[in-house]
């Protein structure tokens, strides 16, 4: 296991409505788990609601903005040996990019925890992710990385419409969208570049009508890996998974299809050298002729809590143990076998905005404020529970 005695955790800060409390909840749980391992946890977070739940003494809580100068001050005061960005969402990404780009690690004498820095660069920079996976023979949608309008126009000519445009280092689909023609495209390109931290965006073929699955995989530092579970998105692409009904276990997969998706996910975490829990998003064409990797989150993201609900396990704790040097044992994560679990439907709570806010293109930033989870012994009972639960609500 890791010999760190003190680590710094970057909190998610004030979250948007679209993010909901998920990142705050995960950050607080992560801090408590690390403290349970006997590690001193120093929290850098300027959102009071998160600080109320992370625990620890007052001397370890710093309610300040996550700037390199603040990190330097906190490290000198506390002696933190490493820094965790993954519990901070997009804010963690932003700080990691600044620290790496301005040589702060050498100045501070510290580093990101484990392989977090490399994994964040690979998965946050979507063009770098695509290129890395292509070099390993893993399929991706056709794409072009563009940094300005001229390159964007060349990509449109090369790929043809409809096109998906997505920013690098973006959360919740903000800045991403779908353009069907040259009239819609320039506005979408401008929005995506504005939302991208480095200014570059990915332009790729649109996988309209394809099925989407989230495969959650675990891997340790020795290269052992397993699939924790697969969650199915009921509505097809380009629907954002946060705004879609999610199903566990996936109803459209037989044993052979589930095995194939799982093996592909394990190949992805191996190619990216990810340690811990990762969420691999896969798109499958309706005829099952092609399977593409469309996104990778190299640490616990939004859907892992749904799988925890179904499995009754602590995936976040397993992730932290693996990142801290633990081994993946042969024990398998099995679904609950009791009479209360059969099919789980996770239904989004859509709380604000319209899906196509008049931009002229289809915006894909998520609008969900969270989820309601309904369980039935079979699909019919799960749907009945969902209908009863939604009656009288805005979603109903």
C-alpha positions in Angstrom: 0.0 0.0 0.0 1.0 3.6 -0.4 3.2 5.2 2.2 1.5 8.6 2.1 0.8 10.1 5.5 -0.9 13.2 4.3 -2.8 13.9 1.0 -4.5 17.0 -0.4 -8.0 16.5 -1.9 -9.4 19.1 -4.4 -13.1 19.5 -3.9 -15.6 20.1 -6.7 -16.5 23.7 -5.6 -19.9 25.2 -6.4 -21.6 22.8 -8.7 -24.0 23.6 -11.5 -27.6 22.5 -11.4 -26.8 19.9 -14.1 -24.2 18.3 -11.9 -26.4 18.1 -8.8 -24.9 17.0 -5.5 -23.2 13.9 -6.9 -19.6 15.3 -7.0 -20.0 16.7 -3.5 -21.3 13.4 -2.2 -18.4 11.5 -3.8 -15.8 13.9 -2.5 -17.1 13.7 1.0 -17.1 9.8 0.9 -13.6 9.7 -0.6 -12.2 11.9 2.2 -13.8 9.8 4.9 -12.5 6.6 3.3 -9.0 7.9 3.2 -9.1 9.0 6.8 -10.4 5.5 7.6 -7.1 4.2 6.2 -5.2 6.3 8.7 -4.2 9.0 6.2 -4.4 12.7 7.0 -6.7 14.4 4.4 -6.3 18.1 3.7 -9.3 19.4 1.8 -9.1 22.4 -0.5 -12.7 23.4 -1.2 -14.6 26.7 -1.3 -18.1 25.2 -1.2 -19.4 25.2 2.4 -21.9 22.4 1.7 -19.1 20.0 0.8 -17.0 21.0 3.8 -19.8 20.2 6.1 -19.7 16.5 5.1 -15.9 15.8 4.5 -15.1 15.5 8.2 -11.6 16.1 9.7 -10.3 18.9 11.9 -10.5 22.6 11.2 -6.8 22.7 10.6 -7.2 20.4 7.6 -10.0 22.3 5.9 -9.1 25.2 3.6 -12.0 27.2 2.2 -10.1 28.9 -0.6 -10.2 28.8 -4.4 -8.1 26.0 -6.0 -5.3 28.2 -7.4 -1.6 27.1 -7.6 -0.6 29.8 -5.2 -3.1 28.5 -2.7 -1.9 24.9 -3.2 1.6 26.1 -2.5 0.6 27.7 0.7 -1.4 24.7 1.9 1.4 22.2 1.1 4.0 24.3 3.0 1.6 24.5 6.0 0.5 20.9 6.1 3.2 18.8 4.4 0.9 17.1 2.0 2.8 14.5 0.0 0.4 14.0 -2.9 -2.7 15.6 -4.4 -6.0 14.0 -5.5 -7.8 15.7 -8.4 -10.3 13.0 -9.3 -12.8 13.9 -6.6 -13.1 17.5 -7.9 -14.7 17.0 -11.3 -14.0 19.7 -13.9 -12.4 21.9 -11.2 -9.9 19.2 -10.5 -9.1 19.0 -14.2 -8.6 22.7 -14.4 -6.2 22.8 -11.5 -4.3 19.8 -12.7 -3.7 21.4 -16.1 -2.4 24.6 -14.5 0.0 22.8 -12.1 1.4 20.6 -14.8 1.7 23.3 -17.4 3.4 25.8 -15.1 5.9 23.3 -13.5 4.3 23.6 -10.1 5.0 20.0 -9.2 8.7 20.5 -9.2 8.4 23.6 -7.2 6.2 22.0 -4.6 8.0 18.7 -4.4 4.8 16.7 -4.8 2.8 14.9 -7.5 -0.7 13.7 -8.3 -1.7 10.5 -6.6 -0.7 7.4 -8.6 -1.4 7.7 -12.3 -4.1 10.4 -11.9 -2.2 13.0 -13.8 -1.5 10.8 -16.9 -5.0 9.4 -16.8 -6.6 12.8 -16.7 -4.7 14.1 -19.6 -5.4 11.0 -21.7 -9.2 10.9 -21.0 -9.9 14.6 -20.7 -8.2 15.5 -24.0 -10.6 13.6 -26.2 -8.4 13.7 -29.3 -5.4 12.3 -27.4 -7.8 9.6 -26.0 -8.9 8.7 -29.6 -5.3 8.6 -30.9 -4.1 6.4 -28.0 -6.9 3.9 -28.4 -6.5 3.8 -32.2 -2.8 2.9 -31.7 -4.0 -0.1 -29.8 -6.5 -1.1 -32.5 -9.5 0.0 -30.4 -12.3 1.4 -32.5 -13.4 5.0 -32.4 -15.8 7.2 -34.4 -14.1 9.1 -37.3 -12.8 12.3 -35.9 -10.7 15.5 -36.3 -9.3 17.7 -33.5 -9.6 21.4 -34.3 -8.3 24.5 -32.7 -9.9 27.3 -34.8 -12.7 28.0 -37.3 -10.6 27.2 -40.4 -9.7 23.7 -39.1 -13.3 23.3 -38.1 -14.5 24.0 -41.6 -11.9 21.5 -43.0 -13.2 18.9 -40.6 -16.8 19.4 -41.7 -15.8 18.9 -45.3 -13.8 15.8 -44.5 -16.3 14.1 -42.2 -19.7 15.3 -43.6 -22.8 16.1 -41.6 -24.4 15.4 -39.2 -21.5 16.1 -36.8 -20.9 15.9 -33.1 -18.7 18.6 -31.6 -17.3 18.1 -28.1 -14.9 20.2 -25.9 -11.9 18.7 -24.2 -12.0 18.6 -20.3 -15.7 19.2 -20.1 -18.3 17.8 -17.7 -21.9 17.0 -18.1 -21.9 17.4 -21.9 -21.7 21.2 -21.7 -20.5 22.8 -24.9 -21.2 19.6 -26.8 -23.8 19.4 -29.5 -25.0 18.0 -32.8 -25.1 20.0 -36.0 -27.0 18.7 -39.1 -25.8 21.3 -41.6 -23.4 24.1 -42.3 -25.8 26.8 -40.9 -25.9 25.2 -37.4 -22.2 24.2 -37.3 -20.4 27.6 -36.7 -22.4 28.4 -33.6 -21.8 25.0 -32.1 -18.1 25.2 -32.9 -17.9 28.5 -31.1 -19.7 27.2 -28.0 -17.6 24.1 -27.8 -14.3 26.1 -28.0 -15.6 28.4 -25.3 -16.3 25.5 -23.0 -13.0 23.7 -23.7 -10.3 24.4 -21.1 -7.4 24.3 -23.7 -9.6 25.7 -26.5 -9.4 22.7 -28.8 -12.4 20.5 -29.6 -13.2 17.2 -31.1 -15.3 17.0 -34.3 -16.6 13.5 -35.0 -19.2 11.5 -36.9 -22.6 11.5 -35.2 -23.7 8.1 -34.0 -27.4 8.9 -34.2 -29.6 6.0 -33.1 -26.8 3.9 -31.7 -27.2 2.1 -28.4 -25.1 3.2 -25.4 -23.7 1.2 -22.5 -21.6 2.3 -19.5 -19.2 -0.5 -18.5 -17.6 0.0 -15.1 -14.2 -1.8 -14.8 -11.8 -2.3 -11.9 -8.0 -2.6 -12.4 -5.1 -2.8 -10.0 -1.5 -1.7 -10.4 -0.4 -5.2 -11.4 -2.7 -5.2 -14.5 -5.5 -7.5 -13.1 -8.9 -6.3 -14.1 -12.6 -7.3 -13.9 -16.0 -5.8 -14.9 -18.0 -4.5 -12.0 -21.2 -4.1 -14.1 -22.8 -2.8 -17.3 -25.5 -0.2 -17.3 -27.7 0.3 -20.4 -29.0 3.7 -21.6 -32.6 3.1 -22.6 -32.8 6.0 -25.1 -30.4 5.9 -28.1 -27.7 8.4 -28.9 -27.2 11.3 -29.1 -29.2 11.5 -25.8 -26.8 12.4 -22.9 -26.8 9.6 -20.3 -27.5 12.0 -17.5 -30.8 12.9 -19.2 -31.8 9.3 -20.1 -33.4 6.4 -18.3 -30.7 3.9 -17.2 -31.3 0.2 -16.7 -29.4 -2.4 -14.7 -28.9 -5.2 -15.5 -29.0 -4.3 -19.3 -32.0 -5.9 -20.9 -30.7 -5.9 -24.5 -27.6 -7.9 -23.8 -27.2 -11.7 -24.0 -24.2 -13.4 -22.3 -22.1 -13.2 -25.5 -22.8 -9.5 -26.0 -22.1 -8.6 -22.4 -18.9 -10.6 -22.5 -17.8 -8.7 -25.6 -18.4 -5.3 -24.1 -16.7 -6.3 -20.9 -13.6 -7.5 -22.7 -13.4 -4.3 -24.7 -13.7 -2.3 -21.5 -10.8 -4.2 -20.0 -8.8 -3.7 -23.1 -9.4 0.1 -22.8 -8.2 0.3 -19.1 -5.2 -1.7 -20.0 -4.4 0.6 -23.0 -4.7 3.7 -20.8 -3.0 2.1 -17.8 -5.8 3.1 -15.5 -5.7 1.9 -11.9 -8.9 1.9 -9.9 -12.5 2.2 -11.1 -13.2 3.5 -14.6 -16.3 4.2 -16.6 -16.0 3.2 -20.2 -18.9 4.5 -22.5 -19.4 2.3 -25.5 -21.7 2.9 -28.6 -23.1 0.0 -30.5 -24.7 0.3 -33.9 -28.2 -1.2 -34.1 -27.0 -4.2 -36.1 -24.1 -4.9 -33.7 -21.7 -4.5 -36.6 -19.5 -1.9 -34.9 -18.7 -1.0 -31.3 -16.9 2.3 -30.6 -15.4 3.8 -27.5 -17.0 7.3 -27.1 -15.8 8.4 -23.7 -13.7 7.2 -20.7 -13.9 8.5 -17.2 -10.7 7.2 -15.4 -12.2 7.3 -11.9 -15.6 7.0 -10.2 -18.1 9.1 -12.2 -21.8 9.6 -12.0 -23.1 6.1 -12.7 -21.0 4.2 -10.2 -23.5 5.1 -7.4 -26.3 3.4 -9.3 -24.2 0.3 -9.6 -23.5 0.5 -5.9 -27.2 0.7 -5.2 -27.8 -2.5 -7.3 -24.8 -4.5 -6.0 -24.9 -3.3 -2.4 -21.1 -2.8 -2.5 -18.6 0.1 -2.0 -17.1 0.7 -5.4 -15.6 4.1 -4.3 -13.8 2.4 -1.4 -12.5 -0.3 -3.8 -11.3 2.4 -6.2 -9.4 4.2 -3.5 -7.8 1.0 -2.1 -6.6 0.1 -5.6 -5.2 3.6 -6.3 -3.4 3.4 -2.9 -1.7 0.2 -4.0 -4.2 -2.5 -3.1 -4.7 -5.6 -5.2 -7.8 -6.8 -7.0 -8.7 -10.2 -5.5 -10.5 -13.0 -7.2 -13.7 -12.1 -5.4 -16.4 -11.1 -7.8 -19.0 -8.4 -7.3 -22.3 -10.1 -7.5 -25.8 -8.5 -7.6 -28.1 -8.8 -4.7 -29.7 -12.2 -4.6 -32.5 -11.3 -2.2 -36.2 -11.0 -3.3 -36.1 -7.2 -3.4 -33.8 -6.9 -6.4 -34.5 -7.7 -10.1 -34.5 -4.7 -12.5 -33.4 -1.2 -11.6 -34.6 1.8 -13.5 -32.8 5.2 -12.8 -35.0 8.0 -14.1 -33.6 11.5 -14.4 -35.2 14.5 -12.7 -35.2 17.1 -15.5 -35.4 20.4 -13.8 -34.6 23.3 -16.0 -34.0 24.6 -19.5 -35.0 23.2 -22.9 -33.1 20.6 -24.8 -32.6 22.8 -27.8 -32.4 26.4 -26.4 -32.7 28.1 -29.7 -29.1 27.8 -30.7 -30.0 26.3 -34.1 -28.2 23.0 -33.2 -29.0 20.3 -30.8 -27.3 21.1 -27.5 -26.3 18.1 -25.4 -25.5 19.6 -22.0 -27.3 17.6 -19.3 -30.3 19.2 -17.5 -30.8 16.5 -14.9 -30.9 17.5 -11.3 -30.4 13.9 -10.1 -32.2 10.6 -10.4 -35.0 8.6 -8.9 -34.4 4.9 -8.7 -37.1 2.3 -9.0 -36.8 -1.4 -8.5 -39.0 -4.3 -9.5 -38.7 -8.1 -9.6 -39.0 -7.9 -13.4 -39.3 -5.1 -16.0 -43.0 -4.9 -15.8 -43.0 -4.4 -12.0 -40.1 -1.9 -12.3 -42.1 0.2 -14.9 -45.2 0.1 -12.7 -43.2 1.4 -9.7 -41.7 4.1 -11.9 -45.2 5.3 -13.1 -46.5 5.3 -9.6 -43.5 7.2 -8.4 -43.8 9.9 -11.1 -47.5 10.5 -10.8 -48.0 14.0 -9.6 -44.4 15.1 -10.2 -43.2 17.3 -13.1 -41.6 14.3 -14.8 -44.9 12.4 -14.6 
